[in-house]
């Protein structure tokens, strides 16, 4: 009788898990051909609210430490590039043009940049200065990060984490081990700042990023030179935030192919 009850409980939890999932296509495919349905268990609004709260806390802490937007000229440069990129997001999803986009520069030696759900962004001064990035290369970095937000990769990763947690709870219910809870804000922070993106997510961000850059009038081929700088600075391997990309030669080939595909968009934008 106990085994039968456990099986029923397991079936019920599995039904709830499947019912909570929805298959969505977050963006259009664009010229680079990104098209894949994504399974989500949490709403975009919930993830964006958690991201906005986390971002506000981080920027306040950076302000207290005196490392937020220290260089006015550098900040203006970054925001000019960002604004041109954001003006092109409608090519992939029209609603993103209305997001409360924001970018700040954090004074740090880290080679890092990120974009949270809903368009909350940061780039570290070390990335710009130590690699001596051109405007085209900064556009490659930021376009890549914006692409993660457009594709809602954080939401997708949180959903997968939740599914894993429910799977653990499912096993626990069958075995009589109880359930585990999940803190959404903590999950959002973890997938944004701690865990590397999957290769699939990074490839999607690469492709969308070069197209955003091209449409904004930045040379998409700068993504290739950016990767060269990253690899040389990281002893042949990428920093943590790009650690799941394919091997150097393979990624260079894929970036060149994507860049060539969007060169007509770049030429048109430069007219």
N, C-alpha and C positions, 0 to 999 in steps of 0.2 A: 504493500500500500504506500509506503514511504517513497519508494522508487517511482511509483506512478505519479504521486504528487509532485515530485521533483521534475519529472518529465513535463508535466502540465505547466509548472512554473517556468521552466526553461522555454517552452514553446511560447508562453505569454510574453516573456521578456524579449524573445526573438521577434515576435510580431510587433511589439512596441518599437524595437530598434528599426525594423524595416519601415514602419509607418512614419517614423520621425525623419526619414531620409527623403530628400527631393533631388531630382536630377536637373541641373541647370546648365545653361551655356552662358557664362558670365560676360563674354565679349564676342564681337564679330571676329571673323577669321583674318581680316585685313589682307594686305597684299602678300604677307609672309605665310599665310595659310595656317594659323593657329585655330584649331577647331577640335574641341573635346568636351563632352558632357562631364560635369563634376557632381559628385554626390555630397550633399550638405545636410548636416543635422542641426545646425544652429543658424539663426537668421543673420542676415547682413547687418541689420540694425544693432543687434546685440554685440557683434564683434566690433563694429565701428564705435559704439559707445564705450566699450572697454578700452579700445585703442586710444580714443580721445582722452580718456581719464588718465591712462598710463602716460601718454605723451605730455599732458599738462604737468604731471608730477615730475617727469624727467626734465622738462625745460625749466621748471621752477628750481629744481636742484642744481642744474647747470648754472642758472642765474646766481644762486647763492654762492656757488663756488667760483664765480667770476670767469667762467669759460664759455659763456654764451655770446655769440656774435661780437667778438672782440675787435674784428677788423671790418670797418664799415665798407671799404672798397671791395673786399672779398665777398661780403654778404650781398652787396648789390650785384656783383657779377653772378653769383650763384642764383639769386632770385630772378635775374633777367633770363638766364638760361632755363630755369624751371618754368617761368611763365610762358616761354615759347613752346616748351614741351607740353605743358598742360593744355595749351590752346589746341593741341592736336588729338587729345584723348577721345574726342567725339568720333574719330575714325574707327574706334573699337567699341565704345559704348557711350551713348548720348548722355546718360544720367551723370556720368563722371565729371562732366563740365561744371556741374553744380555742386560738387563736393567742396567742403571748406579746406581747400589745399593750403598747406603751410610748410615752409622750409626754414630751418635755422642751421647755422654753422657752429659746431662745437670745437673749441680749441683743445686739440688732443693729437698726440703722435700716432694714434691708431689709423690704419688704413681701412676706413670703414664708411659706410653710408647705408641708409635704410629708408623704407617707406612703409608706414603702417596702414592698416585698413582705413579707408576714407580719405587718404591723401596727406597724412601727417608725416613729414619727412625731416631727415637730418643728414648732414654730411660733415665729416671730420676734417679739420684743417690739415692734418697730417697727410691725408690722401691727396689733397690738392698740391700741397707744397713739396712733400718728399718725392712725389712722382712727377712734379712740374707739369701738371695736366694742362692741356690746351682747352679752349672752350668746347671744341668738338669732343674731346675725351671726357670732359665733365658731363656733357650731354649724353654720352654713352653710359656713364655710371648712373646718372639720374633717370635716363630712359629705362634702363634695366630695372631699377627699383620701382619706378612708377608702374611698370608692367606687372610686377608682383601684386600691386594693389588692384589694378584693373582686373586681373584674373582671380582676385580674391583668394590667393594662395594661403593666406593666414587662416581664413575661414575654413578652407578645405582641410588644412592640416589640423585645426582644432576639431573639426568634425571627425576626422580619422582617429584622433586621440580619444574623443568621446566614445566612438564606436568600440575602440579597444577596451576602454574602461567598462562599457556596458557588457562587452564580451567577458571580461573578468567577473563582473557581477553575475552574469548568466551562469558561469561556471560555479561561482560561489553559491548561488541559489540551488543549483543541482546538488552540490556537495554539502550544503548547509553552512557555508562560510561567510554569508552576509554580503553587503554591498559597499561600494566605494564612491565617494563624492568627488566632484570636479569644480574648481574655482575658475570661472571663465576668464577673469582678468589675468590670473596667473598663467593660464594656458596661452592666452594671446601673447603675453610677454615672453613666454618660453619659446614659442614657435618663431617669434620675431627676432629675438636677440641671442638665443642659446643654440637652437638646433639648426643645422645646415639644411638648406632646401634640397629637395630631391633633384635628381638629374632632369627629370621631366619638367619640373617647375622652372629650373634654371634655363633649360633650352627654350621654353615658351617665353621667358622673360628676355632672353637674348634676342629672339626674333622680333617680338613686339618692340623692344627697346630700340633696335636699329631702325625700324620703320618710324617710330615716333621722332627719332633724331632727324631722319631724312625729311620727313614732312615739315619739321621745324626749321629746316635749312642748315642743319649741321651734318657734316660729312659722316655717313654711317660707317665708313671704313675705319674711323677712329676707334671703333670697338676692338679692332685687331691690334692696333698699336697700344691701346690701353692694356689688353691682356698680356702683351709682350712685357710691358713695364711691371705689371703685377707679378708675373712669373719670375722675372729677373730679380725683383726685390724680395721674393719669397723663396729663394734658393731652389728654383725649379718647380715649386708648387704654389698654388693660390693661397691667399689668406683664408681664415675660417669662413668668412661670409661668402666665399665662392668655392668652397672646398669640395663640393660634389659635382663640379663640372667634369666633362669628359677630359681625357688626356690632352695635353697641350696641342699636339698636331691635329687631332680630331676636332678640337674646338676651334682652332684657327681656320680649318677648312670650312666648318659650318658657318662661322661668322662671315667669312669671305663670300660664301654662297648667298647668305641672307642679305649682306650688304649690296652685292651686285643686283639682286632682285629688286631692291628699293632705290637704286641709283636714279631711275627716271623721276621718282618723287623728289629726290634731292635736287636734281637739275631744274625741275619745275619750280621748286620753292626758292631757288636762287635767282630766278629770272627777275 
